[in-house]
Amino acid sequence: MPKYVIERAIKGAGDLGETELNAISRKSCGVLKELGTDIQWVESFVTPDKIYCVYIAPNRQLIEEHARKGGFPADAINEIKTVINPTTAEG
């Protein structure tokens, strides 16, 4: 199943506290539960003004629906084609 990285512009994201991040996570998980097992949140990376989320889903439309229902921005949705890391250089 395709994997996507979603860029969410959220001013001050890096300053969000545990309570706010917990609330965002609960909201996301609630919407995911409503959407069913075809979409999965893998992890997210919080930067000063953006959150980058990795999701597994059959298509970008399901990710867009998750964002719409959750009230989350989805400024860019890109399918991950390949993952590389330092061990890639060893091959």
C-alpha positions as CSV (number, residue, x, y, z in Angstrom):
1,M,0.0,0.0,0.0
2,P,1.3,3.5,-0.8
3,K,3.0,5.6,1.9
4,Y,2.6,9.4,2.0
5,V,4.3,12.3,3.7
6,I,1.9,15.2,4.5
7,E,3.1,18.7,5.2
8,R,0.9,20.6,7.6
9,A,1.6,24.3,8.1
10,I,0.8,25.1,11.7
11,K,2.3,28.3,13.0
12,G,4.0,27.7,16.3
13,A,3.8,23.9,16.0
14,G,7.1,23.5,17.7
15,D,5.9,25.5,20.7
16,L,2.8,23.2,21.3
17,G,2.8,21.6,24.6
18,E,2.0,18.0,25.6
19,T,-1.7,18.8,26.2
20,E,-2.1,20.4,22.7
21,L,-0.2,17.6,20.9
22,N,-2.2,15.0,22.9
23,A,-5.5,16.7,21.7
24,I,-4.4,16.8,18.1
25,S,-3.3,13.1,18.3
26,R,-6.7,12.1,19.8
27,K,-8.6,14.0,17.2
28,S,-6.5,12.3,14.4
29,C,-7.0,8.9,15.9
30,G,-10.7,9.4,16.2
31,V,-11.1,10.3,12.5
32,L,-8.9,7.4,11.5
33,K,-11.1,5.0,13.5
34,E,-14.1,6.5,11.7
35,L,-12.5,6.0,8.3
36,G,-11.6,2.4,8.9
37,T,-8.5,0.2,8.4
38,D,-7.5,1.4,5.0
39,I,-5.6,4.4,6.4
40,Q,-2.9,4.3,9.0
41,W,-0.9,7.1,10.8
42,V,2.8,6.0,11.1
43,E,4.5,8.9,12.8
44,S,4.8,12.7,12.7
45,F,7.7,15.1,12.9
46,V,7.1,18.5,14.6
47,T,9.2,21.5,13.4
48,P,8.9,25.1,14.5
49,D,6.0,25.9,12.1
50,K,5.0,22.6,10.4
51,I,4.2,19.1,11.2
52,Y,5.2,16.4,8.7
53,C,3.1,13.2,9.0
54,V,3.7,9.8,7.5
55,Y,0.6,7.9,6.5
56,I,-0.2,4.6,4.7
57,A,-3.3,4.8,2.6
58,P,-4.5,3.4,-0.8
59,N,-4.8,6.9,-2.3
60,R,-4.4,10.6,-1.5
61,Q,-8.1,11.2,-1.5
62,L,-8.4,9.2,1.8
63,I,-5.7,11.4,3.3
64,E,-7.5,14.5,2.1
65,E,-10.7,13.2,3.7
66,H,-8.9,12.6,7.0
67,A,-7.6,16.2,6.9
68,R,-11.0,17.6,6.1
69,K,-12.9,15.6,8.8
70,G,-10.2,16.4,11.4
71,G,-9.9,20.1,10.5
72,F,-6.1,19.6,9.8
73,P,-4.3,21.4,7.1
74,A,-2.8,19.3,4.3
75,D,-0.7,21.8,2.4
76,A,1.2,19.1,0.5
77,I,0.6,15.4,0.1
78,N,3.4,13.4,-1.5
79,E,3.6,9.7,-2.2
80,I,6.9,8.3,-0.9
81,K,8.5,6.3,-3.7
82,T,11.7,5.2,-2.0
83,V,13.4,5.5,1.4
84,I,17.1,5.9,1.6
85,N,19.5,6.2,4.5
86,P,23.2,5.9,5.2
87,T,23.1,2.1,4.5
88,T,22.0,2.9,1.0
89,A,25.6,4.0,0.3
90,E,26.8,0.5,1.3
91,G,25.0,-1.2,-1.6
